[in-house]
Amino acid sequence: MALFGGGKPDHPMADSKSAKKLIAELPAGDSLKALEEVTFWLDSIMREEGFKVDYRFELYDALDQAAKFHPRKLAQEYLATDRQEKFRESKLWHASFEFWKTLGGAYTQCVEQFQAGASGSGGFKKDLPSAIARALRTLTLQLKWGLLRYGPLEDRVWHDIGRLYLFAETHNMAVLPLQIYPGQHGGGTIKQEMLKALMLSVSSTDGLVPLSQEIAERTIAHFGELFTMQTKPAPGCNFFFDLSMRKPAARVMKNLEPSATTRYFGAGKAMAGLVQMAQTVKAQNAVPSDINLGGTYDPETVLSVMQHLARYWSDKPPARSSERRKIATRLTVVHGFRETFANIDPASQEDSLDFHQQDGSESWIVENVSDGGFGAIIPQVKSDWIKLGCLIGLQTETSKFWGAGVIRRITRDEFQQRRVGIEVLSKAAIPVMLTVDGSASSFNAARGGEPGILLSTAPDKNGEIALLLREGSYSPRQALEMSVRGKTYYLMPSKLVEGGEDFDYARFRVMKRD
């Protein structure tokens, strides 16, 4: 404030001319630096007590508009960055998350000052609904960026979503059509903005890789006006959220005791729209031009995300194939096809139950087990390679054999410990050598054939076995010969189950044996 009061705030943006000049000087060619500077100015204005609320909103709006394209550029770079580049990845994440958090805090501050009757509230009143909608949108984006790192999420997010919406609902603003931002796609309602956040939170995105999470968030935004919310249980409202609690939304349970602030919500008409869109993508092998997902993506990837959303929005979510049981043990883990193959030779462990560490191996703590896999805690070690879809070799304390698995889920708890869900492909993987049947090929260029990992101890009822091969090795038209324990088997390709970063997971029919 000016000395002795009575003047303008002692701030570089105290008058609109200076503010416009400072905003015009933002580095347009460096999105990271520009976003960091915008965040600095937002925080600086928030800390200045002397601004009238209408002028405060005017400054926040100007900075928001100036930053318009930079968050998208940073998000695109973040999703394209090699996960091993931790310094750059961390810098992009923090810049993006802090921008949305600070911008959300700025708009929320305007709402709070209006509620308190601060100076300038009369001039701000016309912008109040838009400020609430924008604050809710920033909370959706904070949620998105938190999920990109697989949590945990601050309780503040749920608290702010609830209190902002409750205020809007109480003052009959929740379903008022708004021009939230200028432009063709800037319309909407406060209710729609809240439902986008809640639907994202119940879509189980911890089972999606970051790029698929981005597609999920954009798909949810596309269907925002079709989601439904009621004050009482209703068809299609499979989830609930308490506006007065600092807790995330959850699926409706039979023993739920609702309160006056409980809201029931769900996909509503968006479910039919999602199914129709998925059918269109599948039929055309392309994403329709009128659907804005923020980028151009492979149709198969988009289709898999839509199928994921449909499963988790439905009346009956995916059920576990087997019961999960609590357990406390250790698991030795190695990363990737090459390291897994190097560790699964049972001959090296036939005479000993020693639980010894191999080069590059890690020790994880298993906290639960089911017939299909493990839930494990990853200690704070150099585990930057960890991401969804990673192949791992694994060995429990009580087994003398190595198995193989794939990381299917990643979360972080409140202590920043990573927890993973591991699908076990085989508890006793067998090393084999593979050669192409007939003429030579690039697959068989190396002397002695290519290594493979046999996941089956015997053919199934269809006469098929499961194999892991080096990435890119599977061909639906190429038969193989498999040598294992002194015997040779003739294999006909049946199906590529999954193509991973450094492996092919495939099924073959056993045709004959020598």
Phi, psi and omega in degrees: 000155175293149181302134182067005175076181175087348181250191178287159175301147178276077186215142182302336180254026183293335174236152189296328180296314178295321181297315180298322180295315181295320180292322179294337182272002177299142183290096185297331184271359182230094186297322180296311180294319180299317181292322178295321179290319177299316178299319177300313182292321176302311180297321180297317179293320179301325183280344180276118185279343190277353182285139170287149188296326180291321178287326177301313179297321179300320178292316180299318179297317181297318179291321177300313180293323179294330181272001194318310187266346185292318178301322179295319179296318179293322178296319179296318178293319181300315182289338180265354185280136174303129184295346178282341180279072191295323183296310180294317179301316181294320181294317178296317182296311182296320179297318181290311182296316181294326176298309181295323179294316181290319178297318177298319177296326180294311179294323178295323177301318178299317179297316181295321180290326174297315179300328181274359179072033182293160178302134182093002182296326180298317179288335182275341189308320181296335182264357184303310180301318179295323178297319179294315180297319179294320178299318178295323178295320178295328178292324174299318182286328172296318177300315180300312182291328174295319180292330178299335174257014175061039171076189355282166181254144181290141175302332181305324181300311181293322179298314182292320177301313182295313185287325177295315181292319180300320177297315180296318181295317181298328182257022173057038179250352192297324184248015179288123178298131185230154165261087187296317175226155175297152176114172186296323184255023185269000182276168178156192177226163177298320180299317179297320180297319179293319182294329175299317179296314183292320180293325175297321185290336183257011186265012174051049182285353175291353174261011180241146174290160184308317180298320178291328174297320178299315179296321179298314181297319180290325176295318178298319177298322180298323183264012188308321184282354182260350178291157183236151176212137182225162177273349179229160178306139182208156178303137180086349178263083186273356185230163177221158179212132178262117184296340184261357184254159177260047184232150179290163175294158181211166177288142181298134179245158182298323184266019181295130176253098185285161175236182180295340182258008177280133177236136179257135184213168179183187184292328181057226181291345179296333180297313178296322178296320179294316179298317179296317180297317179298320178296321179294315179299318181293317183291320184268349186052040180196154176274126180306144186294339181274002179256116183263103178259010177081006180177177178258122185233157176299129182305323180296322178294315179298317181297318180296324178292317179297321177294322176298312180299317181300320180296317186275345174273345189290169179296328181239102180291162178305130180265152176291140181287342178206161182291141177266131183242140178290141179202156176228109180204176179248152183229126173272131187231137170236159190253129169088170185296312185298312182291325178296313180300321182294341185251359187259007179291106184296337181298331182284351183231010184297327186261008185210147173256016180301135177261085188254149181277131172268161176302131178082000181276159178230157178250118180251158180257117178276129180248343174205159183218148173223178179297336184262352182168200184231155164249126187226153174258133180260117178299161181284085176227184182285084184240039184293345180286348188290123173201167181299139178088000179291135171278135176228146166269142184216149179213125179278166180298329186264001182248142175265000180251152172269145174242186179224144180209173179228137177285121184250341183212142178226133173221165172237138178268184184292346177262011179067018173279137177275135175241138182233150170256126184246123171273122179274119178279324178200137177275346178219086180280147186239128178286136179222165174245138185238138174227153179283133178287128178095225187291160181292154177210172179297330178300323188254020185292324182289140180298130178089002177089188182250145177288149174217165180236113180278125183259352184248137175274344178199156176299149178279190184295340177266006180075025184248154175234161178252138182225146166256131178235166174300145183306132179085002185275334184287136174225130181292350182245015186236113177283154181232156168249133183244125176255124180213124177053045175082003180239155181242134180237142178262125187241131173256131181297138180244311185197138169273109182286318183200137173253113183261187183297322180224022182208157168245130178251113190222163176244143180227149174267130179279116186264322179200167180221139176264000000 
